[in-house]
């Protein structure tokens, strides 16, 4: 009986933490503060099922940590650092109408303690072009909109996502794959016969594709026997 009561108290505390946020106030304030703080790595996903949303956000966060380590500290053992950091991840779950928004984050110091990197040894080899390095970095960095769309994992979630864009006056155009504009910036939800969204792609203006989940070059032709819904976003209005 005593163990049952303690378990219930622990569960209640967990629910209250998710509802109130890290400071005991509106969790949206916490989320916005974390997004502005460059000392954190974060990810989010919005789905009807809270557990699936949390699982999706954690999968995205893991990929983002790998990317950060590869870019900043290519010499370290990324696999062990990512694994050891998971007990330092924090979760926030909020509601968006009928949907659950999972927000997962970690302090970069919880992934890799700050260490002084040794001065590079001078070499006669030609250094990498800093412009190219910056372009690659920006290509891997997702916008808030792209983070959200990367968290759509089933076909049934596409329609409410598109509807939400319409209601917020962010939707420029959308349609089935057969009407996909050529050489235009747009996004694609690629889904299979089971209704799973197997990829979320960004089509660049020159016609190339980039996988938002795996953060690598891709091609819609790699997904045989699949359908796709494309859409374009309007720019956010600044008030």
N, C-alpha and C positions, 0 to 999 in steps of 0.2 A: 504493500500500500504506500509506504513512504517513498519507494523508488518511483511509483507511478506519479505521485504528486510532484516530485522533483522534476520528472521528465516533462510534465505539463507546464511547470514554471519555466523551464528552459525553452520550450517551444514558444510560449507566450513572449518571452524576452526576445527571441529571434524575430518574431513577427513585428514586434514594436520597433526593433532596430531598422527593419526594412521600411516601415511606414514613416518613421520620423527622420531618418538620415543620420549622418555621422555626428551632427551637432545637436540632435534632438529637435531640429526645426524642419521647415519644408525641405524635403530631399532634393527638389529641383534647384534650390539655392546651392546645395552641396555639389550637385552635378555640374552646374555652371561654373562654380569656383574651381573645381578640379580640371575642367576643360581649359580654363585660362591659365592654369599652373603648369608650366613646362616640366616640373619635376615628376609628373605622373604620366603613366601610359594607361589609356582607357579604351573601352570598346562597349558597344551597346547593341541590343537587338530587340525588336518589337514583334511579339506573336501573341496569339490567343492563349496558349498554354504557358504559364509562368515558368515551368521547369524547362520547356523547350527554349524559351527566350533566354533563360539564364545559361543553358548549355550552349546556345548559339553565340552569345556574347563572350563566353569563356573561350570558345574556339577561336573567335576573332582576336581576342586579347593575346592568346598564345602566339598567333601569327605575327601580331604587331611587336611583341617582345622579341621574337626571333629576328625580325627585320631591324629593330633598333640595335640589337647586339651585333648583327652582321655589319651594319653600317658604321657603328661607333667602335666596336671592339672585335674585329674579325679574328683575333688570335685566341679568344677564349673558347671554352667548351660550352656552346650554347645549350645543348641538350640538358646537361646537368644543372645549369643555372636556371633554365625555365622550370624544370621539375622542382627544384628546391624553392623557387619563388612562390609556388602555388599556395602555400599556407600563409602567405602575406597578401593575397588577393582579397579585396573587399567587394561586396555585392550590395547594390541598391535596386529594389524593384518598385516601380510605380505603375499606376494605371493610366491608360490612354483610352477612355471609353470602354469598349469591350476587350481591349488588348492590354497585355502586360509588357512594360518596358523594363528590360534588365540592363543595368549599367554596372560594369565590372571595371575595377581599376587597381593599380599597384604603384607604389612609390618606386622610382627607378633605383633608389638605394636599397630597396628590398630585393631587387634582381641582381645587382652588381654593386658592391660597396665602392665608393668613390676612391680611386687610386690615381696617383700621379703617373701619367704615361711618360716613359723616357723620351728624351729628345731623339728625333729620327737621325739615323746615321746618314751623313752626306753621301750622295751617290751621283754618278755621272748620268744615270738613266734619266730619261725625260719624264717629268712628273705628269700625273693625270691632269687633264684639262679641268680646272675648277668649274667652268661653265657646264661641262658634261656631267660632273658629279652632282651639281645642284639640280640639273634637269632630271637626273635619275631619281634623286631624293624626292623632288616634288611629284614625280610620277607615281611613286610608291605611297605618298601621303594621301589619305582619303579625306574628302570633305565630310562635314556632318551629314549631309544628304546621302553621300555614298556609303557611309557607315550604316545608316538606317536601312538603305535598300539592300545592302549585303546581308542583313539579318532576316530577309524574307526567304523562308525555306520551303513553303508549300504553295501550290497553285491557288488555293482558297484565300491566301493572304494578299494576292496581287490586286484583286478588285478593290478591297478596302484601302489599300495603299494608294492606288491611282485616284480613288474617290477623295482621299484626304488631300492629295495634291491639287485636285480641282477646287475643293472647298477653300483651300489656302491660296488660291490663285497662283500656284507654282507650276501648273501643267501647261506646257506649250502645245504639245501634240502627242498622240500615241496611236498604236495600231498593231496589227498582226505582222509577222515577219515578212509576208509577201509584199507589204507596202513599205518596208524599211527604206528610209532615205539613204542614198549613197553619198559617201564623203561628207557626212554631217555628224556633229557631235550628238550622240544619243546613248541611251542605256537599254540593255536587253535583259529580261528575265527568261532564262532558258529552262524549260520544264520537260520532264519525261512522261511516259504514259501512266505512271503511278501517281502523278500529281506532285512530284518532288521538284522543287526549283534547284536544279543541279549546278547552275552557274549564274552569276550576275556579271554581265560584261559591259564595258564602256567602249563604245566605238568612237574613235578619234575622227577628226575631220578628213584625214587622209585615208580613212578606211581600215586602219589597224584596230585590233581588239586588245583589251586589257582586262584580266580577271580580277574583280575587286576583292574576292575572298582570298584567293591564293596569291594575289599581288604579283602577277607575272603576265607576260604576253600570252595571248590565247587566240583562238579563232572559232567562230560560230560553227564552222564546218567540222570541228572536232566532236560535235554532239549529234551523232546520227540518231534517227528515229525520235527526235525531240522537236517540240514546238518552241516558239519564242514570242514574247510581247515586247515591243519597243516603246520608248517614250522619251520625250525631251522636256527639260526643265526651263522655266523662266528664271531670270536672275532675281535674287531676293531684293525686295525694296528696302532701302535704308530710310528710316524715319528719324 
